[in-house]
Amino acid sequence: MAIRKLTDQLDASLYKLLYLSDSKLTPRHFYKGMLEQLGLESKFYRGDAKRQLHREIELMKGIHQRTPVVVVDEAHLLDREM
């Protein structure tokens, strides 16, 4: 409910909401999920996918003037690595 309220209040021309709901999330799956929501196929290796996501976020902010808002539902259940 709180996520829906936040989503409704965000100006879609200024923000891009990225949402994941996996309490067993690993870094590799985090990058993969974020990139898929941006319409991209993730690189296989975690480091490559991380750089790919960073590059896409910079393009989103610099060219499209949109700020990503990342919501990880059940984030309190994530392990230390995340």
mmCIF file of the N, C-alpha and C atoms, coordinates in Angstrom:
data_MODEL
# 
_entry.id   MODEL 
# 
loop_
_atom_site.group_PDB 
_atom_site.id 
_atom_site.type_symbol 
_atom_site.label_atom_id 
_atom_site.label_alt_id 
_atom_site.label_comp_id 
_atom_site.label_asym_id 
_atom_site.label_entity_id 
_atom_site.label_seq_id 
_atom_site.pdbx_PDB_ins_code 
_atom_site.Cartn_x 
_atom_site.Cartn_y 
_atom_site.Cartn_z 
_atom_site.occupancy 
_atom_site.B_iso_or_equiv 
_atom_site.pdbx_formal_charge 
_atom_site.auth_seq_id 
_atom_site.auth_comp_id 
_atom_site.auth_asym_id 
_atom_site.auth_atom_id 
_atom_site.pdbx_PDB_model_num 
ATOM 1   N N  . MET A 1 1  ? 0.817  -1.184  0.000   1.00 0.00 ? 1  MET A N  1 
ATOM 2   C CA . MET A 1 1  ? 0.000  0.000   0.000   1.00 0.00 ? 1  MET A CA 1 
ATOM 3   C C  . MET A 1 1  ? 0.871  1.263   0.000   1.00 0.00 ? 1  MET A C  1 
ATOM 4   N N  . ALA A 1 2  ? 1.924  1.266   0.805   1.00 0.00 ? 2  ALA A N  1 
ATOM 5   C CA . ALA A 1 2  ? 2.818  2.426   0.844   1.00 0.00 ? 2  ALA A CA 1 
ATOM 6   C C  . ALA A 1 2  ? 3.537  2.596   -0.495  1.00 0.00 ? 2  ALA A C  1 
ATOM 7   N N  . ILE A 1 3  ? 3.898  1.484   -1.107  1.00 0.00 ? 3  ILE A N  1 
ATOM 8   C CA . ILE A 1 3  ? 4.588  1.531   -2.399  1.00 0.00 ? 3  ILE A CA 1 
ATOM 9   C C  . ILE A 1 3  ? 3.657  2.115   -3.461  1.00 0.00 ? 3  ILE A C  1 
ATOM 10  N N  . ARG A 1 4  ? 2.408  1.700   -3.433  1.00 0.00 ? 4  ARG A N  1 
ATOM 11  C CA . ARG A 1 4  ? 1.435  2.220   -4.395  1.00 0.00 ? 4  ARG A CA 1 
ATOM 12  C C  . ARG A 1 4  ? 1.235  3.722   -4.210  1.00 0.00 ? 4  ARG A C  1 
ATOM 13  N N  . LYS A 1 5  ? 1.185  4.169   -2.971  1.00 0.00 ? 5  LYS A N  1 
ATOM 14  C CA . LYS A 1 5  ? 1.014  5.596   -2.694  1.00 0.00 ? 5  LYS A CA 1 
ATOM 15  C C  . LYS A 1 5  ? 2.224  6.371   -3.204  1.00 0.00 ? 5  LYS A C  1 
ATOM 16  N N  . LEU A 1 6  ? 3.424  5.845   -2.955  1.00 0.00 ? 6  LEU A N  1 
ATOM 17  C CA . LEU A 1 6  ? 4.644  6.480   -3.453  1.00 0.00 ? 6  LEU A CA 1 
ATOM 18  C C  . LEU A 1 6  ? 4.620  6.555   -4.978  1.00 0.00 ? 6  LEU A C  1 
ATOM 19  N N  . THR A 1 7  ? 4.265  5.461   -5.613  1.00 0.00 ? 7  THR A N  1 
ATOM 20  C CA . THR A 1 7  ? 4.204  5.405   -7.072  1.00 0.00 ? 7  THR A CA 1 
ATOM 21  C C  . THR A 1 7  ? 3.236  6.442   -7.626  1.00 0.00 ? 7  THR A C  1 
ATOM 22  N N  . ASP A 1 8  ? 2.092  6.574   -6.995  1.00 0.00 ? 8  ASP A N  1 
ATOM 23  C CA . ASP A 1 8  ? 1.091  7.531   -7.451  1.00 0.00 ? 8  ASP A CA 1 
ATOM 24  C C  . ASP A 1 8  ? 1.559  8.973   -7.319  1.00 0.00 ? 8  ASP A C  1 
ATOM 25  N N  . GLN A 1 9  ? 2.440  9.232   -6.359  1.00 0.00 ? 9  GLN A N  1 
ATOM 26  C CA . GLN A 1 9  ? 2.905  10.593  -6.121  1.00 0.00 ? 9  GLN A CA 1 
ATOM 27  C C  . GLN A 1 9  ? 4.106  10.983  -6.981  1.00 0.00 ? 9  GLN A C  1 
ATOM 28  N N  . LEU A 1 10 ? 4.791  10.003  -7.568  1.00 0.00 ? 10 LEU A N  1 
ATOM 29  C CA . LEU A 1 10 ? 5.968  10.305  -8.380  1.00 0.00 ? 10 LEU A CA 1 
ATOM 30  C C  . LEU A 1 10 ? 5.569  10.795  -9.764  1.00 0.00 ? 10 LEU A C  1 
ATOM 31  N N  . ASP A 1 11 ? 6.209  11.838  -10.211 1.00 0.00 ? 11 ASP A N  1 
ATOM 32  C CA . ASP A 1 11 ? 6.002  12.362  -11.562 1.00 0.00 ? 11 ASP A CA 1 
ATOM 33  C C  . ASP A 1 11 ? 6.786  11.452  -12.523 1.00 0.00 ? 11 ASP A C  1 
ATOM 34  N N  . ALA A 1 12 ? 6.079  10.729  -13.369 1.00 0.00 ? 12 ALA A N  1 
ATOM 35  C CA . ALA A 1 12 ? 6.706  9.761   -14.275 1.00 0.00 ? 12 ALA A CA 1 
ATOM 36  C C  . ALA A 1 12 ? 7.657  10.410  -15.273 1.00 0.00 ? 12 ALA A C  1 
ATOM 37  N N  . SER A 1 13 ? 7.522  11.697  -15.488 1.00 0.00 ? 13 SER A N  1 
ATOM 38  C CA . SER A 1 13 ? 8.448  12.365  -16.404 1.00 0.00 ? 13 SER A CA 1 
ATOM 39  C C  . SER A 1 13 ? 9.769  12.693  -15.707 1.00 0.00 ? 13 SER A C  1 
ATOM 40  N N  . LEU A 1 14 ? 9.787  12.642  -14.388 1.00 0.00 ? 14 LEU A N  1 
ATOM 41  C CA . LEU A 1 14 ? 11.003 12.954  -13.622 1.00 0.00 ? 14 LEU A CA 1 
ATOM 42  C C  . LEU A 1 14 ? 11.638 11.739  -12.956 1.00 0.00 ? 14 LEU A C  1 
ATOM 43  N N  . TYR A 1 15 ? 10.836 10.696  -12.701 1.00 0.00 ? 15 TYR A N  1 
ATOM 44  C CA . TYR A 1 15 ? 11.310 9.532   -11.955 1.00 0.00 ? 15 TYR A CA 1 
ATOM 45  C C  . TYR A 1 15 ? 10.971 8.232   -12.679 1.00 0.00 ? 15 TYR A C  1 
ATOM 46  N N  . LYS A 1 16 ? 11.838 7.253   -12.498 1.00 0.00 ? 16 LYS A N  1 
ATOM 47  C CA . LYS A 1 16 ? 11.596 5.905   -13.023 1.00 0.00 ? 16 LYS A CA 1 
ATOM 48  C C  . LYS A 1 16 ? 11.610 4.951   -11.838 1.00 0.00 ? 16 LYS A C  1 
ATOM 49  N N  . LEU A 1 17 ? 10.464 4.371   -11.517 1.00 0.00 ? 17 LEU A N  1 
ATOM 50  C CA . LEU A 1 17 ? 10.368 3.438   -10.408 1.00 0.00 ? 17 LEU A CA 1 
ATOM 51  C C  . LEU A 1 17 ? 10.841 2.060   -10.854 1.00 0.00 ? 17 LEU A C  1 
ATOM 52  N N  . LEU A 1 18 ? 11.759 1.479   -10.091 1.00 0.00 ? 18 LEU A N  1 
ATOM 53  C CA . LEU A 1 18 ? 12.253 0.129   -10.318 1.00 0.00 ? 18 LEU A CA 1 
ATOM 54  C C  . LEU A 1 18 ? 11.941 -0.661  -9.054  1.00 0.00 ? 18 LEU A C  1 
ATOM 55  N N  . TYR A 1 19 ? 11.246 -1.774  -9.189  1.00 0.00 ? 19 TYR A N  1 
ATOM 56  C CA . TYR A 1 19 ? 10.722 -2.508  -8.036  1.00 0.00 ? 19 TYR A CA 1 
ATOM 57  C C  . TYR A 1 19 ? 11.143 -3.966  -8.076  1.00 0.00 ? 19 TYR A C  1 
ATOM 58  N N  . LEU A 1 20 ? 11.656 -4.462  -6.948  1.00 0.00 ? 20 LEU A N  1 
ATOM 59  C CA . LEU A 1 20 ? 11.975 -5.879  -6.798  1.00 0.00 ? 20 LEU A CA 1 
ATOM 60  C C  . LEU A 1 20 ? 11.376 -6.379  -5.492  1.00 0.00 ? 20 LEU A C  1 
ATOM 61  N N  . SER A 1 21 ? 10.907 -7.602  -5.497  1.00 0.00 ? 21 SER A N  1 
ATOM 62  C CA . SER A 1 21 ? 10.321 -8.183  -4.276  1.00 0.00 ? 21 SER A CA 1 
ATOM 63  C C  . SER A 1 21 ? 10.838 -9.604  -4.087  1.00 0.00 ? 21 SER A C  1 
ATOM 64  N N  . ASP A 1 22 ? 12.099 -9.724  -3.740  1.00 0.00 ? 22 ASP A N  1 
ATOM 65  C CA . ASP A 1 22 ? 12.712 -11.036 -3.558  1.00 0.00 ? 22 ASP A CA 1 
ATOM 66  C C  . ASP A 1 22 ? 13.612 -10.984 -2.327  1.00 0.00 ? 22 ASP A C  1 
ATOM 67  N N  . SER A 1 23 ? 13.195 -11.639 -1.254  1.00 0.00 ? 23 SER A N  1 
ATOM 68  C CA . SER A 1 23 ? 13.970 -11.605 -0.018  1.00 0.00 ? 23 SER A CA 1 
ATOM 69  C C  . SER A 1 23 ? 15.235 -12.454 -0.117  1.00 0.00 ? 23 SER A C  1 
ATOM 70  N N  . LYS A 1 24 ? 15.359 -13.262 -1.146  1.00 0.00 ? 24 LYS A N  1 
ATOM 71  C CA . LYS A 1 24 ? 16.564 -14.086 -1.372  1.00 0.00 ? 24 LYS A CA 1 
ATOM 72  C C  . LYS A 1 24 ? 17.431 -13.471 -2.472  1.00 0.00 ? 24 LYS A C  1 
ATOM 73  N N  . LEU A 1 25 ? 17.311 -12.188 -2.659  1.00 0.00 ? 25 LEU A N  1 
ATOM 74  C CA . LEU A 1 25 ? 17.998 -11.474 -3.724  1.00 0.00 ? 25 LEU A CA 1 
ATOM 75  C C  . LEU A 1 25 ? 19.515 -11.557 -3.574  1.00 0.00 ? 25 LEU A C  1 
ATOM 76  N N  . THR A 1 26 ? 20.187 -11.799 -4.693  1.00 0.00 ? 26 THR A N  1 
ATOM 77  C CA . THR A 1 26 ? 21.646 -11.763 -4.733  1.00 0.00 ? 26 THR A CA 1 
ATOM 78  C C  . THR A 1 26 ? 22.044 -10.545 -5.562  1.00 0.00 ? 26 THR A C  1 
ATOM 79  N N  . PRO A 1 27 ? 23.285 -10.078 -5.426  1.00 0.00 ? 27 PRO A N  1 
ATOM 80  C CA . PRO A 1 27 ? 23.701 -8.935  -6.239  1.00 0.00 ? 27 PRO A CA 1 
ATOM 81  C C  . PRO A 1 27 ? 23.485 -9.172  -7.736  1.00 0.00 ? 27 PRO A C  1 
ATOM 82  N N  . ARG A 1 28 ? 23.831 -10.344 -8.218  1.00 0.00 ? 28 ARG A N  1 
ATOM 83  C CA . ARG A 1 28 ? 23.667 -10.643 -9.652  1.00 0.00 ? 28 ARG A CA 1 
ATOM 84  C C  . ARG A 1 28 ? 22.207 -10.512 -10.083 1.00 0.00 ? 28 ARG A C  1 
ATOM 85  N N  . HIS A 1 29 ? 21.286 -11.042 -9.269  1.00 0.00 ? 29 HIS A N  1 
ATOM 86  C CA . HIS A 1 29 ? 19.870 -10.965 -9.608  1.00 0.00 ? 29 HIS A CA 1 
ATOM 87  C C  . HIS A 1 29 ? 19.322 -9.545  -9.436  1.00 0.00 ? 29 HIS A C  1 
ATOM 88  N N  . PHE A 1 30 ? 19.915 -8.791  -8.520  1.00 0.00 ? 30 PHE A N  1 
ATOM 89  C CA . PHE A 1 30 ? 19.527 -7.383  -8.371  1.00 0.00 ? 30 PHE A CA 1 
ATOM 90  C C  . PHE A 1 30 ? 19.820 -6.623  -9.655  1.00 0.00 ? 30 PHE A C  1 
ATOM 91  N N  . TYR A 1 31 ? 21.049 -6.737  -10.150 1.00 0.00 ? 31 TYR A N  1 
ATOM 92  C CA . TYR A 1 31 ? 21.427 -6.033  -11.384 1.00 0.00 ? 31 TYR A CA 1 
ATOM 93  C C  . TYR A 1 31 ? 20.592 -6.516  -12.556 1.00 0.00 ? 31 TYR A C  1 
ATOM 94  N N  . LYS A 1 32 ? 20.392 -7.823  -12.639 1.00 0.00 ? 32 LYS A N  1 
ATOM 95  C CA . LYS A 1 32 ? 19.594 -8.400  -13.727 1.00 0.00 ? 32 LYS A CA 1 
ATOM 96  C C  . LYS A 1 32 ? 18.166 -7.851  -13.691 1.00 0.00 ? 32 LYS A C  1 
ATOM 97  N N  . GLY A 1 33 ? 17.553 -7.830  -12.510 1.00 0.00 ? 33 GLY A N  1 
ATOM 98  C CA . GLY A 1 33 ? 16.186 -7.332  -12.373 1.00 0.00 ? 33 GLY A CA 1 
ATOM 99  C C  . GLY A 1 33 ? 16.060 -5.859  -12.726 1.00 0.00 ? 33 GLY A C  1 
ATOM 100 N N  . MET A 1 34 ? 17.030 -5.067  -12.293 1.00 0.00 ? 34 MET A N  1 
ATOM 101 C CA . MET A 1 34 ? 17.006 -3.635  -12.602 1.00 0.00 ? 34 MET A CA 1 
ATOM 102 C C  . MET A 1 34 ? 17.141 -3.406  -14.106 1.00 0.00 ? 34 MET A C  1 
ATOM 103 N N  . LEU A 1 35 ? 18.087 -4.096  -14.719 1.00 0.00 ? 35 LEU A N  1 
ATOM 104 C CA . LEU A 1 35 ? 18.315 -3.926  -16.163 1.00 0.00 ? 35 LEU A CA 1 
ATOM 105 C C  . LEU A 1 35 ? 17.117 -4.398  -16.982 1.00 0.00 ? 35 LEU A C  1 
ATOM 106 N N  . GLU A 1 36 ? 16.500 -5.492  -16.572 1.00 0.00 ? 36 GLU A N  1 
ATOM 107 C CA . GLU A 1 36 ? 15.318 -5.980  -17.293 1.00 0.00 ? 36 GLU A CA 1 
ATOM 108 C C  . GLU A 1 36 ? 14.188 -4.952  -17.239 1.00 0.00 ? 36 GLU A C  1 
ATOM 109 N N  . GLN A 1 37 ? 14.029 -4.288  -16.110 1.00 0.00 ? 37 GLN A N  1 
ATOM 110 C CA . GLN A 1 37 ? 12.981 -3.275  -16.001 1.00 0.00 ? 37 GLN A CA 1 
ATOM 111 C C  . GLN A 1 37 ? 13.296 -2.043  -16.849 1.00 0.00 ? 37 GLN A C  1 
ATOM 112 N N  . LEU A 1 38 ? 14.570 -1.879  -17.186 1.00 0.00 ? 38 LEU A N  1 
ATOM 113 C CA . LEU A 1 38 ? 14.957 -0.793  -18.084 1.00 0.00 ? 38 LEU A CA 1 
ATOM 114 C C  . LEU A 1 38 ? 14.916 -1.239  -19.546 1.00 0.00 ? 38 LEU A C  1 
ATOM 115 N N  . GLY A 1 39 ? 14.476 -2.492  -19.770 1.00 0.00 ? 39 GLY A N  1 
ATOM 116 C CA . GLY A 1 39 ? 14.338 -3.006  -21.126 1.00 0.00 ? 39 GLY A CA 1 
ATOM 117 C C  . GLY A 1 39 ? 15.623 -3.528  -21.725 1.00 0.00 ? 39 GLY A C  1 
ATOM 118 N N  . LEU A 1 40 ? 16.572 -3.907  -20.868 1.00 0.00 ? 40 LEU A N  1 
ATOM 119 C CA . LEU A 1 40 ? 17.874 -4.375  -21.345 1.00 0.00 ? 40 LEU A CA 1 
ATOM 120 C C  . LEU A 1 40 ? 18.145 -5.803  -20.896 1.00 0.00 ? 40 LEU A C  1 
ATOM 121 N N  . GLU A 1 41 ? 18.956 -6.486  -21.667 1.00 0.00 ? 41 GLU A N  1 
ATOM 122 C CA . GLU A 1 41 ? 19.408 -7.813  -21.272 1.00 0.00 ? 41 GLU A CA 1 
ATOM 123 C C  . GLU A 1 41 ? 20.703 -7.645  -20.481 1.00 0.00 ? 41 GLU A C  1 
ATOM 124 N N  . SER A 1 42 ? 20.726 -8.231  -19.312 1.00 0.00 ? 42 SER A N  1 
ATOM 125 C CA . SER A 1 42 ? 21.858 -8.084  -18.408 1.00 0.00 ? 42 SER A CA 1 
ATOM 126 C C  . SER A 1 42 ? 23.071 -8.870  -18.887 1.00 0.00 ? 42 SER A C  1 
ATOM 127 N N  . LYS A 1 43 ? 24.247 -8.293  -18.677 1.00 0.00 ? 43 LYS A N  1 
ATOM 128 C CA . LYS A 1 43 ? 25.485 -9.037  -18.901 1.00 0.00 ? 43 LYS A CA 1 
ATOM 129 C C  . LYS A 1 43 ? 25.508 -10.183 -17.898 1.00 0.00 ? 43 LYS A C  1 
ATOM 130 N N  . PHE A 1 44 ? 26.220 -11.265 -18.226 1.00 0.00 ? 44 PHE A N  1 
ATOM 131 C CA . PHE A 1 44 ? 26.189 -12.455 -17.384 1.00 0.00 ? 44 PHE A CA 1 
ATOM 132 C C  . PHE A 1 44 ? 26.936 -12.257 -16.071 1.00 0.00 ? 44 PHE A C  1 
ATOM 133 N N  . TYR A 1 45 ? 28.146 -11.712 -16.133 1.00 0.00 ? 45 TYR A N  1 
ATOM 134 C CA . TYR A 1 45 ? 28.957 -11.581 -14.928 1.00 0.00 ? 45 TYR A CA 1 
ATOM 135 C C  . TYR A 1 45 ? 28.523 -10.380 -14.112 1.00 0.00 ? 45 TYR A C  1 
ATOM 136 N N  . ARG A 1 46 ? 28.516 -10.566 -12.791 1.00 0.00 ? 46 ARG A N  1 
ATOM 137 C CA . ARG A 1 46 ? 28.013 -9.549  -11.875 1.00 0.00 ? 46 ARG A CA 1 
ATOM 138 C C  . ARG A 1 46 ? 28.706 -8.195  -12.055 1.00 0.00 ? 46 ARG A C  1 
ATOM 139 N N  . GLY A 1 47 ? 30.011 -8.190  -12.145 1.00 0.00 ? 47 GLY A N  1 
ATOM 140 C CA . GLY A 1 47 ? 30.745 -6.935  -12.312 1.00 0.00 ? 47 GLY A CA 1 
ATOM 141 C C  . GLY A 1 47 ? 30.374 -6.219  -13.598 1.00 0.00 ? 47 GLY A C  1 
ATOM 142 N N  . ASP A 1 48 ? 30.198 -6.993  -14.667 1.00 0.00 ? 48 ASP A N  1 
ATOM 143 C CA . ASP A 1 48 ? 29.796 -6.404  -15.949 1.00 0.00 ? 48 ASP A CA 1 
ATOM 144 C C  . ASP A 1 48 ? 28.383 -5.831  -15.868 1.00 0.00 ? 48 ASP A C  1 
ATOM 145 N N  . ALA A 1 49 ? 27.486 -6.573  -15.207 1.00 0.00 ? 49 ALA A N  1 
ATOM 146 C CA . ALA A 1 49 ? 26.103 -6.115  -15.064 1.00 0.00 ? 49 ALA A CA 1 
ATOM 147 C C  . ALA A 1 49 ? 26.042 -4.864  -14.188 1.00 0.00 ? 49 ALA A C  1 
ATOM 148 N N  . LYS A 1 50 ? 26.879 -4.817  -13.165 1.00 0.00 ? 50 LYS A N  1 
ATOM 149 C CA . LYS A 1 50 ? 26.919 -3.637  -12.298 1.00 0.00 ? 50 LYS A CA 1 
ATOM 150 C C  . LYS A 1 50 ? 27.342 -2.407  -13.092 1.00 0.00 ? 50 LYS A C  1 
ATOM 151 N N  . ARG A 1 51 ? 28.403 -2.533  -13.872 1.00 0.00 ? 51 ARG A N  1 
ATOM 152 C CA . ARG A 1 51 ? 28.858 -1.417  -14.707 1.00 0.00 ? 51 ARG A CA 1 
ATOM 153 C C  . ARG A 1 51 ? 27.794 -1.034  -15.728 1.00 0.00 ? 51 ARG A C  1 
ATOM 154 N N  . GLN A 1 52 ? 27.116 -2.019  -16.294 1.00 0.00 ? 52 GLN A N  1 
ATOM 155 C CA . GLN A 1 52 ? 26.053 -1.773  -17.268 1.00 0.00 ? 52 GLN A CA 1 
ATOM 156 C C  . GLN A 1 52 ? 24.916 -0.978  -16.618 1.00 0.00 ? 52 GLN A C  1 
ATOM 157 N N  . LEU A 1 53 ? 24.522 -1.349  -15.417 1.00 0.00 ? 53 LEU A N  1 
ATOM 158 C CA . LEU A 1 53 ? 23.455 -0.641  -14.716 1.00 0.00 ? 53 LEU A CA 1 
ATOM 159 C C  . LEU A 1 53 ? 23.880 0.787   -14.389 1.00 0.00 ? 53 LEU A C  1 
ATOM 160 N N  . HIS A 1 54 ? 25.103 0.954   -13.913 1.00 0.00 ? 54 HIS A N  1 
ATOM 161 C CA . HIS A 1 54 ? 25.593 2.304   -13.603 1.00 0.00 ? 54 HIS A CA 1 
ATOM 162 C C  . HIS A 1 54 ? 25.568 3.192   -14.846 1.00 0.00 ? 54 HIS A C  1 
ATOM 163 N N  . ARG A 1 55 ? 25.988 2.642   -15.968 1.00 0.00 ? 55 ARG A N  1 
ATOM 164 C CA . ARG A 1 55 ? 26.000 3.386   -17.230 1.00 0.00 ? 55 ARG A CA 1 
ATOM 165 C C  . ARG A 1 55 ? 24.578 3.790   -17.628 1.00 0.00 ? 55 ARG A C  1 
ATOM 166 N N  . GLU A 1 56 ? 23.632 2.867   -17.501 1.00 0.00 ? 56 GLU A N  1 
ATOM 167 C CA . GLU A 1 56 ? 22.245 3.156   -17.867 1.00 0.00 ? 56 GLU A CA 1 
ATOM 168 C C  . GLU A 1 56 ? 21.631 4.212   -16.950 1.00 0.00 ? 56 GLU A C  1 
ATOM 169 N N  . ILE A 1 57 ? 21.971 4.169   -15.684 1.00 0.00 ? 57 ILE A N  1 
ATOM 170 C CA . ILE A 1 57 ? 21.456 5.175   -14.752 1.00 0.00 ? 57 ILE A CA 1 
ATOM 171 C C  . ILE A 1 57 ? 22.024 6.545   -15.096 1.00 0.00 ? 57 ILE A C  1 
ATOM 172 N N  . GLU A 1 58 ? 23.298 6.601   -15.434 1.00 0.00 ? 58 GLU A N  1 
ATOM 173 C CA . GLU A 1 58 ? 23.895 7.886   -15.824 1.00 0.00 ? 58 GLU A CA 1 
ATOM 174 C C  . GLU A 1 58 ? 23.236 8.436   -17.088 1.00 0.00 ? 58 GLU A C  1 
ATOM 175 N N  . LEU A 1 59 ? 22.941 7.567   -18.050 1.00 0.00 ? 59 LEU A N  1 
ATOM 176 C CA . LEU A 1 59 ? 22.238 8.000   -19.262 1.00 0.00 ? 59 LEU A CA 1 
ATOM 177 C C  . LEU A 1 59 ? 20.828 8.485   -18.931 1.00 0.00 ? 59 LEU A C  1 
ATOM 178 N N  . MET A 1 60 ? 20.158 7.755   -18.065 1.00 0.00 ? 60 MET A N  1 
ATOM 179 C CA . MET A 1 60 ? 18.795 8.120   -17.675 1.00 0.00 ? 60 MET A CA 1 
ATOM 180 C C  . MET A 1 60 ? 18.792 9.499   -17.024 1.00 0.00 ? 60 MET A C  1 
ATOM 181 N N  . LYS A 1 61 ? 19.739 9.732   -16.158 1.00 0.00 ? 61 LYS A N  1 
ATOM 182 C CA . LYS A 1 61 ? 19.801 11.017  -15.456 1.00 0.00 ? 61 LYS A CA 1 
ATOM 183 C C  . LYS A 1 61 ? 20.304 12.134  -16.366 1.00 0.00 ? 61 LYS A C  1 
ATOM 184 N N  . GLY A 1 62 ? 21.350 11.860  -17.134 1.00 0.00 ? 62 GLY A N  1 
ATOM 185 C CA . GLY A 1 62 ? 21.976 12.900  -17.937 1.00 0.00 ? 62 GLY A CA 1 
ATOM 186 C C  . GLY A 1 62 ? 21.202 13.281  -19.182 1.00 0.00 ? 62 GLY A C  1 
ATOM 187 N N  . ILE A 1 63 ? 20.724 12.308  -19.913 1.00 0.00 ? 63 ILE A N  1 
ATOM 188 C CA . ILE A 1 63 ? 20.044 12.572  -21.187 1.00 0.00 ? 63 ILE A CA 1 
ATOM 189 C C  . ILE A 1 63 ? 18.542 12.764  -21.005 1.00 0.00 ? 63 ILE A C  1 
ATOM 190 N N  . HIS A 1 64 ? 17.932 11.867  -20.242 1.00 0.00 ? 64 HIS A N  1 
ATOM 191 C CA . HIS A 1 64 ? 16.469 11.879  -20.110 1.00 0.00 ? 64 HIS A CA 1 
ATOM 192 C C  . HIS A 1 64 ? 15.982 12.670  -18.902 1.00 0.00 ? 64 HIS A C  1 
ATOM 193 N N  . GLN A 1 65 ? 16.909 13.136  -18.065 1.00 0.00 ? 65 GLN A N  1 
ATOM 194 C CA . GLN A 1 65 ? 16.555 13.932  -16.883 1.00 0.00 ? 65 GLN A CA 1 
ATOM 195 C C  . GLN A 1 65 ? 15.569 13.210  -15.973 1.00 0.00 ? 65 GLN A C  1 
ATOM 196 N N  . ARG A 1 66 ? 15.736 11.883  -15.848 1.00 0.00 ? 66 ARG A N  1 
ATOM 197 C CA . ARG A 1 66 ? 14.886 11.082  -14.953 1.00 0.00 ? 66 ARG A CA 1 
ATOM 198 C C  . ARG A 1 66 ? 15.755 10.464  -13.870 1.00 0.00 ? 66 ARG A C  1 
ATOM 199 N N  . THR A 1 67 ? 15.247 10.421  -12.676 1.00 0.00 ? 67 THR A N  1 
ATOM 200 C CA . THR A 1 67 ? 15.965 9.855   -11.541 1.00 0.00 ? 67 THR A CA 1 
ATOM 201 C C  . THR A 1 67 ? 15.361 8.495   -11.197 1.00 0.00 ? 67 THR A C  1 
ATOM 202 N N  . PRO A 1 68 ? 16.203 7.469   -11.072 1.00 0.00 ? 68 PRO A N  1 
ATOM 203 C CA . PRO A 1 68 ? 15.661 6.166   -10.691 1.00 0.00 ? 68 PRO A CA 1 
ATOM 204 C C  . PRO A 1 68 ? 15.306 6.143   -9.205  1.00 0.00 ? 68 PRO A C  1 
ATOM 205 N N  . VAL A 1 69 ? 14.208 5.493   -8.899  1.00 0.00 ? 69 VAL A N  1 
ATOM 206 C CA . VAL A 1 69 ? 13.795 5.245   -7.519  1.00 0.00 ? 69 VAL A CA 1 
ATOM 207 C C  . VAL A 1 69 ? 13.689 3.734   -7.391  1.00 0.00 ? 69 VAL A C  1 
ATOM 208 N N  . VAL A 1 70 ? 14.575 3.156   -6.591  1.00 0.00 ? 70 VAL A N  1 
ATOM 209 C CA . VAL A 1 70 ? 14.630 1.701   -6.451  1.00 0.00 ? 70 VAL A CA 1 
ATOM 210 C C  . VAL A 1 70 ? 13.927 1.298   -5.162  1.00 0.00 ? 70 VAL A C  1 
ATOM 211 N N  . VAL A 1 71 ? 12.948 0.407   -5.301  1.00 0.00 ? 71 VAL A N  1 
ATOM 212 C CA . VAL A 1 71 ? 12.218 -0.120  -4.149  1.00 0.00 ? 71 VAL A CA 1 
ATOM 213 C C  . VAL A 1 71 ? 12.481 -1.618  -4.086  1.00 0.00 ? 71 VAL A C  1 
ATOM 214 N N  . VAL A 1 72 ? 13.000 -2.057  -2.932  1.00 0.00 ? 72 VAL A N  1 
ATOM 215 C CA . VAL A 1 72 ? 13.212 -3.486  -2.697  1.00 0.00 ? 72 VAL A CA 1 
ATOM 216 C C  . VAL A 1 72 ? 12.271 -3.879  -1.558  1.00 0.00 ? 72 VAL A C  1 
ATOM 217 N N  . ASP A 1 73 ? 11.192 -4.538  -1.909  1.00 0.00 ? 73 ASP A N  1 
ATOM 218 C CA . ASP A 1 73 ? 10.206 -4.979  -0.935  1.00 0.00 ? 73 ASP A CA 1 
ATOM 219 C C  . ASP A 1 73 ? 10.833 -6.076  -0.068  1.00 0.00 ? 73 ASP A C  1 
ATOM 220 N N  . GLU A 1 74 ? 10.519 -6.063  1.210   1.00 0.00 ? 74 GLU A N  1 
ATOM 221 C CA . GLU A 1 74 ? 11.063 -7.030  2.170   1.00 0.00 ? 74 GLU A CA 1 
ATOM 222 C C  . GLU A 1 74 ? 12.584 -6.931  2.299   1.00 0.00 ? 74 GLU A C  1 
ATOM 223 N N  . ALA A 1 75 ? 13.128 -5.745  2.113   1.00 0.00 ? 75 ALA A N  1 
ATOM 224 C CA . ALA A 1 75 ? 14.581 -5.535  2.156   1.00 0.00 ? 75 ALA A CA 1 
ATOM 225 C C  . ALA A 1 75 ? 15.175 -5.904  3.502   1.00 0.00 ? 75 ALA A C  1 
ATOM 226 N N  . HIS A 1 76 ? 14.402 -5.823  4.559   1.00 0.00 ? 76 HIS A N  1 
ATOM 227 C CA . HIS A 1 76 ? 14.931 -6.184  5.876   1.00 0.00 ? 76 HIS A CA 1 
ATOM 228 C C  . HIS A 1 76 ? 15.288 -7.669  5.979   1.00 0.00 ? 76 HIS A C  1 
ATOM 229 N N  . LEU A 1 77 ? 14.822 -8.474  5.034   1.00 0.00 ? 77 LEU A N  1 
ATOM 230 C CA . LEU A 1 77 ? 15.133 -9.904  5.038   1.00 0.00 ? 77 LEU A CA 1 
ATOM 231 C C  . LEU A 1 77 ? 16.378 -10.244 4.207   1.00 0.00 ? 77 LEU A C  1 
ATOM 232 N N  . LEU A 1 78 ? 16.946 -9.258  3.537   1.00 0.00 ? 78 LEU A N  1 
ATOM 233 C CA . LEU A 1 78 ? 18.108 -9.521  2.698   1.00 0.00 ? 78 LEU A CA 1 
ATOM 234 C C  . LEU A 1 78 ? 19.328 -9.884  3.543   1.00 0.00 ? 78 LEU A C  1 
ATOM 235 N N  . ASP A 1 79 ? 20.218 -10.701 2.958   1.00 0.00 ? 79 ASP A N  1 
ATOM 236 C CA . ASP A 1 79 ? 21.416 -11.087 3.715   1.00 0.00 ? 79 ASP A CA 1 
ATOM 237 C C  . ASP A 1 79 ? 22.455 -9.973  3.655   1.00 0.00 ? 79 ASP A C  1 
ATOM 238 N N  . ARG A 1 80 ? 23.518 -10.166 4.373   1.00 0.00 ? 80 ARG A N  1 
ATOM 239 C CA . ARG A 1 80 ? 24.555 -9.142  4.532   1.00 0.00 ? 80 ARG A CA 1 
ATOM 240 C C  . ARG A 1 80 ? 25.176 -8.711  3.207   1.00 0.00 ? 80 ARG A C  1 
ATOM 241 N N  . GLU A 1 81 ? 25.365 -9.634  2.280   1.00 0.00 ? 81 GLU A N  1 
ATOM 242 C CA . GLU A 1 81 ? 25.991 -9.322  0.995   1.00 0.00 ? 81 GLU A CA 1 
ATOM 243 C C  . GLU A 1 81 ? 25.213 -8.250  0.233   1.00 0.00 ? 81 GLU A C  1 
ATOM 244 N N  . MET A 1 82 ? 23.910 -8.257  0.376   1.00 0.00 ? 82 MET A N  1 
ATOM 245 C CA . MET A 1 82 ? 23.081 -7.282  -0.323  1.00 0.00 ? 82 MET A CA 1 
ATOM 246 C C  . MET A 1 82 ? 23.147 -5.935  0.366   1.00 0.00 ? 82 MET A C  1 
# 
